[in-house]
């Protein structure tokens, strides 16, 4: 099935990815879908290849926080982790 909009994406995608990452997924999925012909996908099929390529595109730009399961743009820490890091460094500075 070719997805035409974010609303068409499965709940398993929409529930875990922020909207910007969903857009990356959708664009990559559509591009891959158009690239593979239905009878040329082998065992994975057209949808399987499109799904694989879409997740690869998301993982190029986003990273999953293992604690929360939320996805963030690469290089951006979740707010709670930033606070934890600041507290850690403050404690070290105070100890010195």
C-alpha distance (Angstrom), angle and dihedral (degrees) to the residues before:
residue distance angle dihedral
X1 . . .
X2 3.78 . .
X3 3.81 113.4 .
X4 3.80 114.3 -137.2
X5 3.82 100.7 -176.9
X6 3.79 141.8 10.2
X7 3.80 88.6 -97.2
X8 3.81 88.8 61.9
X9 3.80 93.6 57.7
X10 3.79 116.2 105.6
X11 3.80 117.3 -97.9
X12 3.79 88.4 -115.3
X13 3.81 88.2 66.5
X14 3.80 98.7 37.7
X15 3.81 93.2 47.4
X16 3.81 95.5 55.9
X17 3.80 107.1 30.7
X18 3.81 126.3 69.0
X19 3.79 114.0 -121.4
X20 3.81 94.3 -99.8
X21 3.81 90.5 53.8
X22 3.80 89.7 47.1
X23 3.80 87.9 56.5
X24 3.82 90.1 52.3
X25 3.80 89.2 48.8
X26 3.81 93.5 48.2
X27 3.80 94.9 48.4
X28 3.80 92.9 47.8
X29 3.80 91.3 45.0
X30 3.80 92.2 52.0
X31 3.81 93.0 46.4
X32 3.79 91.7 49.1
X33 3.81 92.5 44.5
X34 3.78 89.6 54.8
X35 3.81 91.5 47.4
X36 3.82 98.0 53.6
X37 3.76 119.3 62.7
X38 3.82 114.6 -140.1
X39 3.80 94.1 -113.9
X40 3.83 94.9 42.6
X41 3.82 98.2 60.3
X42 3.77 96.6 88.9
X43 3.78 117.3 -155.2
X44 3.80 93.1 -20.0
X45 3.78 94.4 53.0
X46 3.76 126.7 -154.5
X47 3.81 94.8 -63.5
X48 3.80 92.7 48.4
X49 3.78 93.2 53.7
X50 3.80 91.7 44.9
X51 3.81 91.4 50.6
X52 3.81 91.9 48.1
X53 3.79 92.7 49.0
X54 3.80 92.2 46.2
X55 3.81 93.1 53.3
X56 3.79 89.7 46.8
X57 3.83 89.5 54.6
X58 3.81 91.5 49.4
X59 3.81 91.7 49.6
X60 3.81 90.0 52.0
X61 3.81 89.9 62.6
X62 3.81 105.8 22.6
X63 3.78 138.2 47.7
X64 3.78 128.5 -156.6
X65 3.80 118.6 -125.1
X66 3.79 103.8 -131.4
X67 3.81 93.5 -150.8
X68 3.78 98.8 51.8
X69 3.81 101.5 21.0
X70 3.82 88.8 -130.8
X71 3.79 122.2 134.6
X72 3.80 122.4 -127.2
X73 3.80 134.0 -177.9
X74 3.80 109.1 -92.6
X75 3.78 111.1 -91.2
X76 3.80 95.0 27.5
X77 3.76 117.8 105.1
X78 3.78 120.6 -150.6
X79 3.81 110.9 -100.9
X80 3.80 93.8 -112.6
X81 3.82 91.4 52.8
X82 3.80 90.9 49.8
X83 3.81 89.8 53.1
X84 3.81 91.3 47.5
X85 3.82 91.0 50.8
X86 3.80 92.7 48.5
X87 3.80 91.0 50.3
X88 3.79 91.4 48.9
X89 3.80 92.9 52.6
X90 3.80 91.8 44.0
X91 3.80 89.2 54.3
X92 3.81 91.5 50.9
X93 3.80 91.0 48.8
X94 3.79 91.2 49.4
X95 3.80 91.3 49.7
X96 3.81 91.9 53.6
